[in-house]
Amino acid sequence: MQIVPDNWLAGVFGRKVFRVILEDTDGDLKPLDTVFPDHRAPGENGAFYYTKIPTDRVAPVQTLASCGFYVVDVNVTLSCESSSAATPLKTARSFEIRAAIGTDFDQAISIAGSCFRFSRFHLDPAIPVSLANRIKEEWIRSYSRKTRGDELWVALQDGKVVGFLAEIRSAQNNKRIRIIDLIGVDPHFQKRGVGRSLVKFFVNDKSQCDLFQVGTQIANVASLRLYESLGFSATTSQYVLHNT
Ligand SMILES: CC(C)(COP(=O)(O)OP(=O)(O)OC[C@H]1O[C@@H](n2cnc3c(N)ncnc32)[C@H](O)[C@@H]1OP(=O)(O)O)[C@@H](O)C(=O)NCCC(=O)NCCS
């Protein structure tokens, strides 16, 4: 087991944040019982801890609960082979989609700060909504600063940004992966096809990509339906636990 600082999140929280990483086997459960309380007390009393545990491993969740952790979310990863990604069809309504430039970033940051309801931060009753919103704003701000991700795509209507899709490119097991890091639509423009247009646009570029991937929350029915309707299917899931 490792307890590693999350400096980016700590900067937004304004206090120390640590991620607890368990090994692949149950052999490290004992250390969790002893190491975690030692880590927390007395120096890290005000710290925020989080961890993600595969949903087929319930024993660590029990141990974590005994240390004060609580489940805030089940994160679902969905993927789609690029060869079977939905071929875009004309939608009734089309939106201009392009890589973000200039003031697009500020508009996307503003949407990020107002559209989320099901992130692990929004679902945690111990985290104020204002802080949960700020985390999403800072997430997208890091795209404008080029400190995270590879591209921020925006959907526009009448020149105004109405949605965004943040992309990370990665590689695993010899597969080139394009990941939807975050997607959000202005609450005033939701359910009008913006999210669908963004994901269709995204999966339309299959060049240098073997797999599309996205993570979402089990409570986020809208996004699950959106991804499934475009050919994505669930591959893995994780309990997400917090300790404040
Ligand atoms: C998820 C989200 C991006 C969808 O964007 P959207 O523009 O509202 O969605 P669309 O109008 O393109 O709808 C596409 C499909 O999504 C599903 N969907 C969208 N909103 C839904 C809702 N409120 N309830 C159930 N399904 C919904 C439907 O399957 C829909 O297809 P349909 O219209 O043929 O039924 C948007 O709701 C959003 O920004 N949510 C907050 C941010 C978020 O949770 N992001 C995803 C997690 S990382």
The ligand as a Gaussian input file, in Angstrom:
#p B3LYP/6-31G(d) Opt

LIG

0 1
 C      -23.898000      14.004000     -20.031000
 C      -24.037000      15.245000     -20.928000
 C      -22.658000      15.616000     -21.475000
 C      -24.957000      14.898000     -22.095000
 O      -25.002000      15.997000     -22.976000
 P      -26.387000      16.510000     -23.621000
 O      -26.060000      17.522000     -24.649000
 O      -27.294000      16.939000     -22.533000
 O      -26.928000      15.164000     -24.257000
 P      -27.655000      14.979000     -25.671000
 O      -28.791000      15.938000     -25.799000
 O      -26.652000      15.004000     -26.762000
 O      -28.255000      13.528000     -25.498000
 C      -27.564000      12.384000     -25.944000
 C      -28.090000      11.166000     -25.232000
 O      -27.696000      11.206000     -23.853000
 C      -28.720000      10.628000     -23.043000
 N      -29.228000      11.666000     -22.145000
 C      -28.942000      12.993000     -22.174000
 N      -29.542000      13.610000     -21.143000
 C      -30.218000      12.665000     -20.464000
 C      -31.000000      12.666000     -19.272000
 N      -31.220000      13.795000     -18.588000
 N      -31.502000      11.493000     -18.840000
 C      -31.268000      10.342000     -19.498000
 N      -30.535000      10.277000     -20.637000
 C      -30.014000      11.425000     -21.103000
 C      -29.798000      10.133000     -23.993000
 O      -29.501000       8.803000     -24.350000
 C      -29.590000      11.051000     -25.180000
 O      -30.057000      10.486000     -26.364000
 P      -31.579000      10.751000     -26.836000
 O      -31.758000      12.225000     -26.879000
 O      -31.629000      10.096000     -28.162000
 O      -32.441000      10.110000     -25.792000
 C      -24.676000      16.431000     -20.166000
 O      -25.852000      15.960000     -19.522000
 C      -23.780000      17.078000     -19.123000
 O      -23.036000      18.001000     -19.430000
 N      -23.860000      16.614000     -17.877000
 C      -23.059000      17.201000     -16.792000
 C      -21.607000      16.865000     -16.944000
 C      -21.383000      15.370000     -16.874000
 O      -21.988000      14.694000     -16.069000
 N      -20.475000      14.871000     -17.751000
 C      -20.249000      13.452000     -17.925000
 C      -19.407000      12.827000     -16.883000
 S      -17.668000      12.986000     -17.113000

